[in-house]
Amino acid sequence: MLTFDRQQFASLSDSVARDGWCVTSPLFSATEIDDVLVGLAPVLASDEHRAGVRNLLDHSEAVCTIARSTAVNDLAAAVLGLKCFAVRALLFDKTPDSNWKVPWHQDLTIAVASRLDATGFGPWSEKESVPHVQPPFAVLEQMLALRIHLDECGPNNGPLRVLSGSHRAGRLSADEIERCRATLSETQCLAQRGAVLAMRPLLLHASSTAIVPAHRRVLHLEFAAAELATLPQGLQWRWAV
């Protein structure tokens, strides 16, 4: 693993508080990223996974290992506090055969073990047999996504675009999203291979199709603060790593 400075992580947490996101220098070496891709190879072999894979904490020990790694946990802890834990892992990819775009949105759902009637939770959905629900704002405020770049992501690779500071506006309607787009400047989140983009789930973000389609593989890990180890009203996380 590359050397990193915990003091730098404290500085990055200030950026996350202010802007809702930050990008690190590479935290993982080329060899470590290659090892992750080798570990993911059986999952990625199917054509149905050309654009991405869900439920990776079930299917890949390599992903569980990187979710528990010192660099990832220290970065998450700098924002969420000690004893935070991973609650979901996905992989996104853009290729010539699957070159998609994503409209402006917030990440509003969590994965849970089973569906229960719980005040303040909803609407519900199901993604690859896993129940998902929109939790109250207070839950999302204590979460963080870490997007580990398995390939270099430049301006031609369909990078994530964000509206800095939009995470402080709460859960937004379609009209409110349009108002944010009119008043806040967008930024492209460019990243080197092995770098990590940290972002709050309520941050408005989007991505365009890649101008030069090639692999743009991103391992997306979601973390929750220790205070969320027990969810309200009997709900349980689907994963807690």
N, C-alpha and C positions, 0 to 999 in steps of 0.2 A: 504494500500500500504506500502511496506517496505520503510524504510528510505534510502535516497541516498544523495550523496554529489555532488553538482553541480561543485565543484572544480575537483572532480574525472572525471566528464564528460569532462572538459577542457583537462585533461591529456589524456583521451581516444581519443579525437579529434586529438591529436598529433600522436597517433598510426595510426589512419585512414589516416592522411595525408602521413605518412611515408610508411605504409605497405598496405594501402587500406582496412583494416579491424581491428576490435577489438571485444572482447567478454567481456561483463560485468559480475559482480556477479548478483545473482537474483535481479531483480527490482520489481517482482510481487510475492505475497505470494501464497501459495498453494490454499488458498480459492479463490483468485482472478482468478487464472488460471482455477480452477474448474468452476467458474461462466462463464468464456469465453466459456468453452467446453459445458456447459449447453445451452448457447446462440446459439452455433453453431449446436447443436444436430439436429434441423429440417433440416438444409442444408446438414448435413452429413448422413442423414438417407437413401438416395438413394444409390444403388449399384454403380451407375455411378460415384459417388464421393469417391470411395474407395481410390484412389491415391491422390486426392486433389480437390480443389474447386477454381474457378475463380469468379470475379465480387462480392467479398464479401462486398464491400461498398454499393452494392445495396441490399443485402440479409440479412445482420446481423447488428442490432443495437449494439450488443455486440462488434463487430469489430470496428465500428465507435467510440464507447466509448473508447476503448483502444487506438485507433489512436489519440484521443484528450487528452489522459491522460497526466498528468504533467511529469511523468518519460519519456515517449516516446518523447514528444515534447521537453523537455529539452535536451535529448540526441541528437535528430535530429538538434536542434538549435545550439548545441555546434559545429557541423560540418558545417551546411549550413547557419547559421545565423537566426536571429529572423524572425518570420512570415512565416517560411517554412510550407508546408502543404502536406497532404497525397494525392497521386494521383492514387494509386492502392493497392489492398489487395488480396492476394491469400493464400491458405492453402495447404501445402504439407504433405503427410503422407506415411510412409513405414510400411507395415504390411506383415504377412506371405503370404497373397493373392496378394499383390501388392508391390513386393520388387524389385525396379527398380534402375538402375544406370544412371548417367548423365555424358556425356563426357565433356572434358575441353571446356569452352566457356565463353563469356562475355554476360551480359544482355544488349541488344542493342535496345529494342523496348519500346515504350510508348503507353498508351491507350488514344485515342482521341475521341471526340464526333462524328465527321464525317470525311469522306475522302475528302480532298481538294488537288488540285495540288499545291504543295509548293516547291520552289527551295531548294534543299539540304535535303529534306525529302523523304525517300524511301530506300528499297522497302516496300510495304504495305502488310498487311495480315489481316485476320479476325479470332478472337478467341472468340467462344461462342457469336457471333453476335456483338462483339465490335471491331471497327477498331483499328488496331495497325500499327505503323510505326517506322522505324528507323530514329531518328532525327539526326541533326548535332552533332558532337563531343562536341560543346560548351554547348549543352543542357544536355547531359549525365554527363558532368563534374560538373554540379550543382545539382546532384541527389544523393540520399543515400537510401539504403535498410536497414531496421531494421527487423531482423528475431527473433521473440519472440518464445522461446522454450516452448511448452506446455507439453513436456515430457523431461526427462533427455536424453541427447545425449552423449553417450560414444563411445569409439573406435569400439565397436561391432555393433553400430546402424546405420552404413552407414552415418557418419557425412560428412559435407561439407569439401572439401579439397581445399586449396587455394595456389596460388603462390604469396607470398608477394612482393609488389612493382610493379606487372605487370600492375596495373591501370595507371601507369605513361607512359606507352608505346603507348597509344592511341588505336584506333580501329585496331584490328589485323587480318591479313589473316590467313588461315590454316597453311601456312608455318611458319609464324611468331609465331603462338601459339606453334608449335613444337620446335622452337628455344628457346622460353621462358621456355618450359618444360625441355630443356636440360641444361639451365643455372641457373634456379632459383629452390630453394628447396621448396618442398610442405609441408604444415602444415595442420594437422587435426584440425578443429574448434570444440572442445569439449565444451559442455555447460550444466550447471545445469538447472533443471526445473525452469522457470521464468526468466532465464537470456536472454540477448539480444545480438545477433551478428549484429554489424553494418558493412556494406560493401559498397564500391563504385561499381556501376554497371559495370565499365570497368575492375574490378578485375577478372583475370582468376580463375574459380572455377569449381569443378566437385564433384561427389560423387559416391561411390561404393554401391553395394548391401549390405544390412545388414548381418552380420555374424550370429547374433541372432535376427531374425525378430520379432519385436514387434512394438507397436505404436511409431513413431518418428514424432509427429505432430509439425509443424512449421508454425506460422502465419507470412507471409511475407508482410511487409508494405513498400511501396516505397514513398519517400518524395522528393519534389522539393523545391528549394530555392525561396524566395519571388520574386526575379528578373524574375522568370519564370511564374509568375501569368498570364501574357499575353504571349501566344506563338506567334511566328512570323507568318505573312502572313495569319491571320484570323483563324488559327487552335486553337482549344480549348481542354482542358483536358476533358476526359470523367468523371473524378471525381476530386473534389478539396475539401478536408475535413480539 
